């Protein structure tokens, strides 16, 4: 029995090839023609159907081939709006989403995405990325210091394997396994770099080419995939330079995080801090440490760098947050003292589902230009999302690596290097044109060896800056346009916020824009959105979050057909650029374009104006499959403003005047820039965590519950609270000031009891930091569970013996009407004796509508794959299933069909009768 509220259609037919593998929960095989409503006015696309077990209506999508276990969340969307996060089946092809109150008429323009990438369709390149040839960016000048060169230390390598730990919300304990690479013979205490891998398959069968699973622990005959060994080259480079390194295994989390509301971020943080706590113990009591730790240089826990790949990136970000601002005890898998200090993070192709970066911990985010997993490059929010949150002294750098994919930063995810089956995550379709940027062999695509070497170089740059305090490597990370020769031939571009930047022309916060358009990063209205939905490719700056519309994420959209018209950005109040040497702008233009030029001018409060200089920007190599609308850092000296006598303490507005003939560009922000690295001290901030309460609806009366929200920490700050509509996904939002212990985020949920069978309903909120606050668990709410008994469903004959031209009729009934739509599948089975009705014995239009099939060639009706989902509307007690037959001129014996209620795998329900309908040649 499948249920739904207030659904208008009367029946649904599922087209399925019923030859699925026995014993698999995902045995159904939807036909290419898809799922149709009875009136065919709102067909679901191929591969989709409505299904589910008794009491749980689901939207089901089956991929043409397995979707690899990766870091990006698989999402169902309708009309561009997030519908929900489906659960994967073990086959890797079938995904199911509980529909709750979503109505079929809302299921329009269905899409399956992962980090903005369509899984159910090829990327649309009809708007012409191929009209311009992708060009490799020019090679930047070499930096004075190259952190990719090995150091002088010999190294020691070994593992430790401790007792597993239990983490809240996870049934199976998680391993405490790690690989240590450390300098040998180094004096004194050495900084510690901890690596955390991302989400990947967990087990493999030795000798198999593709037998991998997401189980934990591994079944007999299978071995764990050693994802944590994939960073040995990075570890060896760091260890040779004097850093102690440890890479930890998280297979136990990967196998269970699909059930975690935060996709495992808190669990990964707990695991990281469990390891750090052990290292703190071993630092004070060396005799208790594993052998490899005793052989290594002593670790300095006051200088810790956390390196996370994919979901590991979001995990180490949360660990940095939790080390400064403790999470709720009930959610945390480590509750001991914090005996370490995280000086920085390196985030490699990371996820950031919560869009909740830690503003006061410096970071470097590697963005792979050919990422086929986290393909929207949402990790850009580790930079953009820190603006205005706290003190702004921590440097947050984005490193865009042209031609790098997601997997090849980890050798255990790289074909030809991994012990388990592995693949290039930027998958190519032989039936589609080759991607001009990312297809292996393209001029812009890196090999695995080139990519891993470049990645190791920039990890080492972050370690040298954040742990060793060597400002000479900063130009490699902060948008200064320098390269590390060790990373050649990779083309690497960087930009940054924070550090010694000041002022800040931000499109948000009350800025006024003339001569251009103030646009929104996330909005369903093309007239408001920064990028039109039909834009070829995407922008990391505009990666989607939990809502279809967001407040406070803006950019300045410039479009011109003739040069000379200035775009002016006027902040809410004059800004100070005092002490800055240059003005640094973050600007992007369409991929593959060249020669976009601007004059840059500023005006002070006394209306003194100075042209600072001109800048030129070329687009990144891009295609329909890449997120190449990425801002490059452009700098102009402020010396002209000083010569013109401007008061740089009171700069009133910024102007960009296009000088190229036509063009398009987007300004993300502009800052006063000065060289050097600022000292970073984390502010004391309030922390917000949203919980979840599960309640029964009850039989009568009305009760009011409140969404549980915990505000901890110190001080006051502002967050934006989005209240999500459970029936349609729309969201209202409001700005809220929070303080520890306050109930400022007060969202009541009214629950009306009834005795009618209904849906479970989630009343959720999502929270994002705006100023002087951090957000841990960003989404939660009140789940109202149906507590009424399921109605009894029966299938009975109404007219099961008719002559040719008559209509066979059965009645699907319930013993009592309900307040929701009910769905129940029935299937036409082969007859066991006599002659079966054929595809030419029934009305051809009926056959087309219910099976998507045609009568020819003539065959038994059961071969037409008639698996039909019937809908009993609210308040009704039944619906008829009819089979209209046709009269012919052929004398023939009685013919029949068999009909049965089935489960969601199209198997007849045990203990239920199989009904027979008979058609006679004559009365």
N, C-alpha and C positions, 0 to 999 in steps of 0.2 A: 504494500500500500504506500503510495506516494502522496504527499499532501502539499497544498499551497493555499494561500489566502487570496480571495477576490480575483480569481482568474476567469477571463471571459471566454476563452476557447472551449470547445466541447470535447475534443478528442485530439490525440496526438499519435501519429504513426511513426514507429522507429524502423528504419531499414537496416537490417543487419544480416550479414553473412554469418551463419550460426556454426561455423566450423572452427570455433576457438579451441584452444588446447584444454583438455579436461583438467580439472583441479585448480585452474588459475582463477583467482578472484576477478580477473579482467578478461574473461573468456569471450565477451561479446566482441564482434567485429563489424562495426557500422560500415554500410556500403558507401561508396563514393558519392552517391546522390544525396545523402544526408537525411535530415529529419524534417517532416512537413507537418503543418497543422492540417486539420480536416478541411479547411477552406483554402489552404495554400496561400493565405494572404501574408503570412509572416514566416517564411521557411527558415529553418536553422541551416547554417552552412554545412558543407560536407564534414563528416567526422564528429558532429555534435548530436546529442540527444538528451532528453530528460529521462532520468532513471532514478534508481535508489532502492534501498531495502524497505521493509515494512516500517512506516512511520518516519521516513527521512527522505524527502524529495531532493534530488541532486541534478545538477547540470554536469554532463559527462562529455569530455572531449578525448578522442583517441587519435594520437599522432600517427602519421604514416610509418614512422620508424621511431625507435627509442630516442628519448630526449636524455642526453647524458646528465648524470648527477653533477650539478654545478653549484655556483655560489649565488647567482641571480635567482630571485624568487620567480616561480612561474605564477602568472597572474591571469585571471579571466577579466576581460573588459567588455563593456557594452557601450557603444557610442562614444568611445574614448574614456569613459568613466570606469574606475576600478570597481569591479563587481565582487571580487574576493580572491583568496589564495587557495587554489585547489590542492587536494591531497593526492600525491602520486601513488600509483599501484606498483607492485614489484616488477612489472614488465617494463617500466620506464616509458610506456606509451599512453597509458590510461590515467586521466586526471579527473577528480570528482570534487565538486563544490556544492556544499549544502546551500540550498536556495532560500531557506527561511521564507520571508514575505515577498521576495521578488516575484513579480508577475510575468507571464510569458510575453505580454505585449511590451515589456521593458527590455526583452532580450533581443535587441536590434543591433546590427553591426557588431556581432560578437567577434572578439579577437583573443588570441592567446599571446601574451608577451612575456619576455624575461628581460628586465632592465631596458625596456623600451623596444626590444627587438621582437619582430613578429616570428612566432614559432609555427603558426598555421598558414603562413603565406610568405612568398618571397618579397624582399624589399622592393618598393616601387621606385624605379629609376626613370619613369616616363617623363619627369620634368628636367632631365638632362644633365646629370653629373658628368655624363660622357661627352657633353658638348665642349668641355674644357679638359685638357690633358693634365692629370695630376703632375705636379712638379715637386722635386725634392727640395726642401728648404736649403738655403745656402749654408755652408759650413761656418760656424761661429769661430772667432779667434780662440786660441788655446788659453786656458787659465794658467796662472803662474804656478799653481800647485795641483798635482794630479793625484786624487785619493785612490785611484784604481791600481796604483803600483803596489806590489806586495812589499811588506815590511821585512825587517831583519830577523824576526823571532821564528825559531822552530816551534812546531805545534804538537800537541798531544790530543788524541781523539779517543772517545769511548762513550759508552752509554750507561744510563741507569734506568732501572725498572722498579718502581716502588709499588706499594699496595694501591689498588685503585681507590678512587674517592666517590662518594655519593653527592650528587648535586640536586638541588630542589627541582622538582618537576620531571626528573629523569628516572625511569624505572631501573635502568641498568647502570651499574657503576662505571666510571670513566677512568681509563688507564692513566697512570703517572709515569709515562715513558719518555725519555729524552735522549738526544745525542749532543754530547759536549765536544767542542773544539776550542782549545785554549792555548795561549802562549806558554812555552816551556822555558823556564829559567828567568822569567821576568821578575823583577824586584818590586816589592810593594804591592798594594792592592790595585787591581785593574778594573776598569769599567766593564759592565755586563750588558751584553746584547742578547735579548731573548726573541726567538722566532716562533711564530704561530702560523701554521698552514691554514688553508681554507677548506671549503666543503668539496669533497671529492668522494668517489667510490671508496669503500672501506676494506673490501676483501676481494681476492682474486684466486682463480684456480690455476696453479702452475701448469704450464704447457698449453693452456688455452689461449686463443687469439682474442677472445672477447668475453670470456666468462668472468664478469665482475658483479659484485653485489653491494648493497648499502646496509648489510647486516652488521650487528655487533652483539656478542662476539662472533667471530667467523665460524661458519659451519665446518663440519669435518671435511677434509680434503681441500680446504681453502686456507689461504694465508692472509694476514693483514697487509694492506698496501702501505708501505712505509713513507707516507707523504712527508713526514718530518725530516726525512733524509734528503729531501730535494733541494736544500739550501746549503749543502756541504761546501760548495765552491765559495759562496758568500761568507760562510763561517771561517773557512781557511784564510781568505783574504783578511778579514777582520782580526783573526787570531795572530796572523803574521805581523799585524800592526800594533799588537799589544792588548787587544780586547779579549775578554772571556766571552764565549758564545755558547748558547744552549738552544736547541730547537726541540720543541715539545710536540708530542703526538696528541691528536684530538679526534681520533676515529670514533670513539664512544659518543662524542657530541654530534658528529656528522650523521651518525646512524639514527639519532633521536630528535634532531632539532626541527624536523618538519612538524612536530607536535607543539613546539614552543611558540608562544605568541610573539616573542621578539626574535624569532628565527635563531635562537641560541646565543645572542649577544651576552646576556648575563652569565650564562653557563661558561662561555669562553673566558670572560673576565675572571670568574671564580677559579677556573683551571690555571690561568696565568698567575694569579695571586697565590694559589696553592704552591706552585713551583717556586715563586719568589720567596715565600715563607720558608720553604726548605733550604734555599740558598742562604737566607738570613741565619737559619739554625747552623748550617755548616760553616758559615763565616766565623761564628763564635765558638763552635765546637768542631774543629776540623777532623777529629778522630771519628766522628759519627758519619762523615760524608762518604759517598761511594768512591771507589778507587780512583776513577778518572778525575773527580773533583779534587781529591787529595794531591794528585799528580800535577794539577793545573795551578796556575797563579791564583792567588787569593782574589776573590771577586769583591769589588767596591760597590756595595748596594746603594750608596748615595749618588751613583751615576749609572742609571739604568736607561737603556734604549730598548723600546718595544718595536718589533718588526712584525707586521701582520699582512698576510696575503689574502685577498678576497674577503670572505666572512671573518677570516682571522684579523683583517684590518679593522673591521668594526669591533671585533672582540678586544683587541689591544687598546683601541680608543676607549672602550668601556672600562677596561682595567685601569687606564690612566685616570679616568673620571672617578672610579670607585676608590682609588688610592687617595684621592683628595677629598672626595665627598661620599662618605659611606652609603651604600644602598640599603633599602629595607632588609632587616635581618631575615625575614621569612623567605625572601627571594634570593638570598646570597649563599653561595657555597663556600665562602671563606669569611670568617668573622673574627679572625685574630688581629693583632696589632699590625700596623703598616710600618715596616722596618726598612723601607727602601724609598728612593725618590726617582720618579720617572722624569728624565730630563728631555725626552723627545720621543716621537714615534715616527716610524716609516710605514706607510700604508701602500701596499702594492695592488693595483687594480681592485680597490676595496669596495665593499658594499657599505651603505650607510642608510639603512631602511628608516631609521629614526630621525635622520638629518639632525643629529644632536652631537656635533663635534665638541671637544674640550678646548675652549678658547685659550686657556692659560697654560697649555702644554704645547711646545713647538712641534711642528709636524712637517714631513715631506710626503707628498702623495704622488706615486707614480701612476700615470694614466697611459695605458697602452693604446696606441692609435688603431690597432686592429684587434681589439678585445672582442672576442666572440661570445663571451660569457656575460660579464658585467658590461654589456656593450654600450649602455648609455653613459658610461664613465661618471656615475653618480658620486664617485669619490671626490669630485671637484667641490662638493659641499664641505669637505674638511677644510677648504680654504674659504669659499664664499660664506659659509654658514657661521664663521667666527667673527665677521665684521660687526662692530658695535656691541658685541656681547659683553666684553669685559674690558680690561685695561688696554688691550691692543699691542702689548709689547712682545708677545710671543710671535715668532716668525712662522707663517704657514705658507708653504711652498707647494706649487703644483708643477710636476715634471712630465711634460707630454712627450712620449717616445714614439716617433713616427715608425710604423711598420711592426710594432711589437704586438704579440697576441697576449692572451691571458695566462695560458698554461706554462709557457716556456721559461718563466721565471723560476719554476720548480722542475728540477730534472726528473723527479719521479712522476711528473705529469707529461713528460716529453717522449714522443715515440723514438725508439732507438737508444734511449738512455734509461728508461724506467724498467723496473723488474716486472711490473704488471702491464696489462694493455693500456695504451695511452693514445691520445689523438691531438691533432691541431684543433683548438676550440673554434677558430675561424673556419667553419666548415663551408666547403664549396659544393654547389649543386651542379652536376654535369649537364643538367638540362637548362641551366641559366647561364647567361654570359659571365665570363670570368670577371671578378672584381678587379678594377684597374689599380687599386691601391694595395689590397691585402692578399690576393692570390699568391701562393708560394711561387717564387720566381719573378714576381713583379719587382721593378727597380726600387720601389719604396718599401718592400717587405724585408724584414730581418730574418736571418736564419736563427735557429735555436741557440747556437753557440754565440752569435753576435748579440742576441738579446740578453742572454744570461750574463754575459760579460758586462754589458752596459748597465744592467740592473745592479750587479754587484758593485760597480763603480759608484753609483749614486747612493746606494745604501752606505757605502764607506764614507761618502761625502757628508751624509747626515750624521754619522757617528763622529766624524772629525769635528763638525761644527757644534753639535749638541753635547757631546761627551768631553771632547778635548778642548772645546772653546777656541778652535783655530779659525779665525775670521777670514783667513785667506781662501777658504773653500766656499764661502758664502756666495761669491759671484756665479758659482755653478748652479745655485738654487734659487736665487731671489729675483730673477728677471734681468740680470745684468748682461746677459747675452754672451756668456763664456762657455767653452766646452772643455770636457775632460778627454784628452787624447786616448786614454785607455778605453773609452766607450765607443771610439770610432769602429765602424763607419756609421753608427747610429746617429740620426739627426734628433737632437733633444732640444726642446724649447721649454722655458720656465717662466712663471710669473709668481707673484707672492703678494700677501697682505701682512700687516703687522711688522714686527721688527722696529726699525727706526723711521717708519712712515708716520706722517702727521696729517692733520686736516682730514680730508676725505670728502670728495664730491660723490655722494651716493645718491642714486636715483630714488631711494626710499627715504622715508622720514620727512616728508613734506617738501621735497625739492620741486621746483617748477621748471618746466621745459618749454622752450619756444624754438621754432624752426626745426623741430623734430618731434617724435612721438614718444611719450612715456608709456612703455608697454609692460605687460605682466608676464612673468616667466611661466605661470601656470594659469590658464584660463580657457574654457571651451569656446569662447567667442573669438573667431579669427581676427576680428577688428581690434581686439584688446590684447591678444597673445603676441608675444615677441616674435615667435616663428609660426607661420601658417601651418595648419595640420598637414598640408600636402607638400611641405618643404622636403626636398630630397636630403636625407641625412638628418642629423639632430645636433643639439648642443648640450654638452655636459653641464652648463650653467642652468639649464632649464629641465633637469631630470625631475620626474614626477614624484610625488609623495603620496599621502593618504587621501587627498581630496582632489576634486576636479578643478578647483579654483583656490588660489592662495592669495593672502594679503601680505604685502611687505616684501615681495620678491620681484623687483623691477629692473629694467634696463632702459637705456635711451636708444631708440631705433631711428637711424638716420637713413633717408632715402632721397636721392637727388637725380635730376636729369640734366641740370646745368650747374656748373661750379659757382661758388661765391656766396651762397646763402648760409649764414652762420647758424649753427645749433647752439643754443645757450642753455646752460644748466645753472639754476640759481638755488642754492641751498636755503633751508629755512632761516638760517642766520649766517653772517659772514664767518669764514673759516680762517684759521691761522696756519700759514705755511712757514712761519718763522723757524729758522734753523735748518730748513731743507735746502738742498743743493739743486734738486731737479723736481719736476712734476712728472710723476709716473702714471700713465694711463693704461688701463686694460681694455683693449679694443679687439673685436673680431669682425672679420669680413667673410663673405661666402667662400667655401672651399674652392680651390683651384683658380681663384681670381688673382690678378696681379695689378700692381701699380696704383692702389688706392692711396691718395695723399690728402693731408689736412694741414692747415695752419692752426696753431694752438695759441690762444690768447687768454689772459685773465684781466679782470678789472677789480679795483679795490673800492672801498666804501666811499671814497671821494671821487669816484668815476674816472680815476686815472687808469688808462688801459695800456697793456704792453703785449705785443706779439712775441711769444717765447721762442717760436721756431716752427719748423715743419716736420711732419713725420710721414713715413710711408709704411704700409702694411700689405703683405701678400697673404692670400688664403692658404690654409694648410692643405696637403693632399687629402682628398675626401671622395666618398662615393655614397650611394644610397645606404650602405651598410655601416657607415662610420659616424662617429660623433665628432665631427671636425669643425663645427662652429665653436671654436675655442679661442679665448681671448689671449692675445699676445701683449707683452708689456712694452710700451713705447715711452721713451723718456725725452724730455726737453729741458735744457738748463733754465733756471730761474734768474740767471744773471741779467737778462734783458729787463726783467721787472725791477730789479735792484737799480739798474742804470736809469730807468724811467721814473724812479722815486716812488714806486708803489709801496703802500703800507701792507707788507706781507702778513701782518697780524690780523688784517681785516680784508680778506679777499671776498668780493661780493658775488662774482660769477665767473664761470668758465665758458669759453666759446671754442667750438670746432668748426672751421670753415673748409668745406670740401674744395679741393683744387683739381681733382681728376674730373673728367668730363661727365661721367655718370657713375653711379655706384650705390652701394648699400653697406652699412656698417652698424655695429651695436657697441655702445659704450657701457661697460660694466661699472666702472668707478675710476676715480683719479685721486692721487695722494701726493703729498709732499714727501720726497725721498732723500735720505742721507745715508752715506755708507756706515758700516759698522753693525754690530750685533748688540741688542739691548739686553740688559739683565732682566730675567723673568721671575716674577714672584706671583704665585697664584693668589687671586682674590678669594676672600671668604664669601661664598655665595649660597643662596638657598637652592636646594635640589628638589625637583618635583618627580614623583613616581606615581603612575596611574595603576591601580589594582583592578581586580575583577571580582564581582560578587555574583554568585549563582543562586537564584531563588525559584521557588515553585509559584505558579500563577495563582493557585488556590481555586476554590469552587465559587466563592462569592465575595462581595465587598471590594473595596479599593484600598490598596496599600501604597505608600510612597517610600521608595528606597533612594539612596544617594550613591552616586558613583564614588568608589573609594579612591581618594587622592591623599598621598602623604607628602607633606612639605617638610624637609629636614634642612640641616646645615645652619647657616647664619646669614643675617642681613636681609635685605628685601630686593626683589627684582621683578621683572615683567615677563610674562609668557603669553602666548596666544593660544586660546583654547578653541578647538573646532568641535562642535557638537554634530555628530553624524546622524543623518536620518536613516533609520533602519529600513524604511520602505522607499528606496529610491537612491540612496547614497549621497544626497545633497548635504551640505554642511553650512551651518551658521557659525560665525566666529566672533570672539570678543577678546580684547586685551585685558589681562588680569594682573594685578599686583599681588605678589605672593610673599609670605613671611613664614618662617618655621612655626609649625603648630597651628597655622591659621586655616580656616575653611573657606578661603577666598574662591577656590574653584568648587563651587557648590552647584551640582547638576542633579536635580531631582528626577526620578523616573517613577511615573505612576503606573501601577499594575492593577488591572481589573480582573478579578477572578471570574471564572465561568466553568460550566460543566461540559462545554463543547470541545471536541477534539480539535487541536490547533498546532501551530508551529512553535518551536523555540525561537525567541527573538532576542537579538543583541542590541542594546542601547549603548553606543560607544562614544567616547571622546578621543581626540588626538591632541597632543600638546607639543608646542615648539617654543624654545627659548627666544626671547626678543632682546632683553637687556639685563645684565647682572643676575643671571640665573643659569642653571644647568638642568637638563631633563634626562632622566635615566630611562625608565620604562614609559614610553611615550604614548602608548595606547592601552585602553582598558575600558571597563564599563560594567553594566548590569546585564546578565544573561537571564532571561525569564524562560523557564522550562515549562513546557506543556506537561500537565500531570493528569490528564484525562485519558481514559482507556480508548484504545483503538477500536473503531467500529469493525464489525464482522462483515467481510466481503464474500459474496457468493456469485456464482455464474450459473444461470439456469436457462433452459430453452423456452422460447416464446413461440417460434415457428421453426421447428427443426426437421420438418418433412414437407417439402413443397414440390410442385411440378416445374418444369423448365419455364423460365420467365418470371417465376415467383421470387420472393426474398426470404432467405434464411435469416432468422432473428434470434439473438440471445440477449438476456438481460443481466447486466452487471449491477448488483444491488448491495446496499449496506443496511444494517439492521436499524440504524438511526441516522438522521441527517446531521451534518457537521457544519462548523463555521468556516471550513476551509475546503478548497478543491482537493479531491482525492484522485490519484492516478494509479491505475492497475494495468499491468501488461497481460495480454493474451496472445497466444501463438497458434498459428495453423500448423498442425502436425501431419506427417504422412499417415495414410490409412494403413491398418494392419490386415485388412481383408477386403476383397471386392475392388471396384474401380474407383479411383480418386477423381474428384472434380479437377478439371484442367484450367489453364490460364485462359482458354477460349470459351469456357463455360460461364464466366462471370463478366459483368459489365466492364468494358475496357477502361472507361474513365475512372470507375471505382478502383480498378487495379492500379492505374497510374497514380491516383491520389494516395492510396494506402501503402503501396510498395515501391512506387517510382519505377515500376516495371511495365513491360508491354506484353501482349498475348503471345507474339511470335518470338521464337519458335514455340509451338505448343508443348507444354510440359505439365507435370502435376502441380497443383496449386501450392503445395507446400514448398516447392522449389522456388517460388517467387519471394521467399524470405518474408513472409507476412508475420511480423512481430509488432503488435499494435498496442499503444498505450492509451487506454480509455480514461476520460475525465468525468468524474461525478461532481457537478458544481455544488457550491455551498447551498445548504438548505434542501438539496435533492436527496432522494433515496436510491436513485439508479439512473442508468443510461443504457441504451440499446446498441448492440453491435450488429450491423446488418451486412449481409452478403447478397447483393442483387445478381441473380443468374439471368442468362439469356436463353432464348428459345432457338433451336436449330432444326434442320430438316433431316437429321441423321437418327435412325433408329438405334437405340443403345440401351444397355442395362442401367439399373439404378446406379447413381454415382454419389459419393459422399466426401465429407471432409471431417477432420477431427480438430477440436478446439480445446485449449487448456489454459488455465491461469498459470503464470510462470513467475520465477524469481528474476532478479535483474540480469542474470546471465542467460536468460531465455530458456532455462530448464523448468519443466513442469513442476508445480509445487507438489511435494509428497503428500499423500493422503487426500488430495483433491480429485474429484472425478474428471475424466477426460470425456467431453461431450461430442456427440456425433450428429452431423446434419446430413440429410439425405435428399437428393434431387431425383425425381422420377421423370421418365420420358413422357408418361401420360398419367392423368389422375387415377 
